[in-house]
């Protein structure tokens, strides 16, 4: 079995450990929710590490790397999500999320007009769920707060 079968498992483990490390730095006030903001990232980190360990120990014998075009789209999608995390505090939820969802749906083959309209609909729907129903604040964006 070649090392390329174990790369995705190792990447999942590394990402899970990075998420766990980042979550340990979250500050929690004294009288807040007993679970606190660390619970969800730590749960996701545990799932990533377990999935990565399973994948690294028991890789699929028939696994192959994707073809060139698919690999490029996967890389572009990863870059889009990384850029999203960087610009979210600056541009805010509405613009950042609409842009990244439109970019990702275009990478999956949707026409540009449909990508943008579907991204806007999804973003507004998510905003309603988080802000109106769950009463969780979303970033407005430092650019607009000046």
C-alpha positions as CSV (number, residue, x, y, z in Angstrom):
1,X,0.0,0.0,0.0
2,X,1.5,3.3,-1.0
3,X,1.9,6.4,1.2
4,X,-0.7,8.3,-1.0
5,X,-3.4,6.1,0.6
6,X,-2.6,7.5,4.0
7,X,-2.2,11.2,3.1
8,X,-5.9,12.2,3.6
9,X,-6.0,10.5,7.0
10,X,-2.9,12.3,8.1
11,X,-4.3,15.6,6.9
12,X,-7.6,15.0,8.8
13,X,-5.6,14.2,12.0
14,X,-3.5,17.4,11.6
15,X,-6.5,19.6,11.0
16,X,-8.3,18.0,14.0
17,X,-5.4,18.7,16.2
18,X,-5.1,22.3,15.0
19,X,-8.8,22.8,15.7
20,X,-8.5,21.4,19.2
21,X,-5.4,23.6,19.9
22,X,-7.3,26.7,18.7
23,X,-10.4,25.8,20.7
24,X,-8.4,25.5,23.9
25,X,-7.5,29.2,23.6
26,X,-11.2,30.3,23.8
27,X,-11.9,32.6,26.8
28,X,-15.0,31.7,28.8
29,X,-16.6,34.1,31.2
30,X,-17.3,32.9,34.8
31,X,-21.1,32.8,34.6
32,X,-21.8,31.6,31.1
33,X,-23.2,28.5,29.4
34,X,-21.7,25.5,31.2
35,X,-20.7,23.9,27.9
36,X,-19.2,27.1,26.6
37,X,-17.8,27.9,23.2
38,X,-15.2,25.2,23.3
39,X,-17.6,22.3,23.1
40,X,-18.5,22.4,19.3
41,X,-14.9,22.9,18.1
42,X,-13.6,20.2,20.4
43,X,-16.3,17.8,19.2
44,X,-15.5,18.5,15.6
45,X,-11.7,18.1,16.4
46,X,-12.4,14.7,17.9
47,X,-14.4,13.6,14.9
48,X,-11.7,14.8,12.5
49,X,-9.0,13.0,14.5
50,X,-11.0,9.7,14.8
51,X,-11.9,9.8,11.1
52,X,-8.3,10.5,10.1
53,X,-7.0,7.7,12.3
54,X,-9.5,5.3,10.8
55,X,-8.7,6.4,7.3
56,X,-4.9,6.1,7.9
57,X,-5.2,2.7,9.5
58,X,-7.6,1.2,7.0
59,X,-7.2,3.0,3.6
60,X,-9.1,1.9,0.6
61,X,-7.0,-0.4,-1.5
62,X,-8.5,1.0,-4.7
63,X,-8.2,4.7,-3.8
64,X,-6.8,6.9,-6.6
65,X,-5.9,10.6,-6.7
66,X,-8.5,12.6,-8.6
67,X,-7.8,13.7,-12.2
68,X,-6.1,17.0,-12.9
69,X,-9.2,19.2,-13.3
70,X,-10.8,17.8,-10.2
71,X,-7.7,18.3,-8.2
72,X,-7.5,21.9,-9.3
73,X,-11.1,22.5,-8.4
74,X,-10.5,20.9,-5.0
75,X,-7.5,23.3,-4.4
76,X,-9.5,26.3,-5.6
77,X,-12.3,25.4,-3.2
78,X,-9.9,25.0,-0.3
79,X,-8.4,28.4,-1.1
80,X,-11.8,29.9,-1.3
81,X,-12.7,28.6,2.2
82,X,-9.3,29.8,3.6
83,X,-9.9,33.3,2.1
84,X,-13.5,33.3,3.5
85,X,-12.1,32.7,7.0
86,X,-9.7,35.6,6.6
87,X,-12.1,38.2,5.1
88,X,-15.1,37.3,7.2
89,X,-14.3,39.7,10.1
90,X,-13.4,42.4,7.6
91,X,-16.3,42.2,5.1
92,X,-18.9,40.7,7.3
93,X,-21.1,37.6,7.0
94,X,-23.4,38.7,4.2
95,X,-20.8,39.7,1.6
96,X,-18.2,37.0,2.5
97,X,-20.7,34.1,2.6
98,X,-22.4,35.1,-0.6
99,X,-19.0,35.4,-2.4
100,X,-17.7,32.0,-1.1
101,X,-20.9,30.1,-1.8
102,X,-21.1,31.6,-5.3
103,X,-17.5,30.7,-6.0
104,X,-18.0,27.1,-4.7
105,X,-21.2,26.6,-6.6
106,X,-19.5,27.9,-9.7
107,X,-16.6,25.4,-9.1
108,X,-19.3,22.7,-9.1
109,X,-20.5,23.7,-12.5
110,X,-23.3,26.2,-11.8
111,X,-23.7,29.1,-14.2
112,X,-22.5,32.4,-12.7
113,X,-26.0,34.1,-12.5
114,X,-27.4,31.0,-10.8
115,X,-24.4,30.8,-8.5
116,X,-24.8,34.3,-7.2
117,X,-28.6,34.1,-6.8
118,X,-28.5,30.8,-5.0
119,X,-25.6,32.0,-2.8
120,X,-27.6,35.1,-1.9
121,X,-30.7,33.1,-1.1
122,X,-28.7,30.7,1.1
123,X,-26.8,33.5,2.9
124,X,-30.0,35.3,3.7
125,X,-31.6,32.1,4.9
126,X,-28.7,31.4,7.1
127,X,-28.8,35.0,8.4
128,X,-32.4,34.6,9.4
129,X,-31.8,31.3,11.1
130,X,-28.8,32.5,13.1
131,X,-29.8,36.1,13.9
132,X,-33.6,35.9,14.1
133,X,-34.3,32.4,15.3
134,X,-31.2,31.5,17.3
135,X,-30.4,35.1,18.4
136,X,-26.7,34.6,17.6
137,X,-24.8,37.6,16.3
138,X,-23.0,37.3,13.0
139,X,-20.1,39.6,12.0
140,X,-21.1,42.8,10.3
141,X,-17.6,43.6,9.2
142,X,-15.0,46.0,10.3
143,X,-15.0,47.7,6.9
144,X,-18.6,48.9,7.5
145,X,-18.1,49.9,11.2
146,X,-15.7,52.7,10.5
